[in-house]
Amino acid sequence: MNDSHEELPVSTFREGHEVALSYPAVIGRDGVLGHGHLHLTDEEETKLTGSYDFVTERYHLLLEKIEIMNFNKTNPVVKYTVGFV
């Protein structure tokens, strides 16, 4: 990759969010150098916020499942009872 400092739609983390979504970012040799600005309507902003919320919710559900799986590996009795709860 050259050091063109091009603005590209890439998945990046934005301040205030804990998941990455595709959003314009200035990319260079050292990675993300800055974020572009989207001129969104109120409706588009609402939809983008909804996307962040949806992905964040799914991310937390996945983390919960991983924690349960890791707990079950160390506690075999729970491993067989969790499915019946």
Secondary structure, 3 states (H helix, E strand, C coil): CCCCCEEEEEEEECCCCCCEEEEEEEEECCEEEEECCCCCCHHHHHHHHHHHHHHHHHHHHHHHHHHHHHHHHHCHHHHHHHHHC
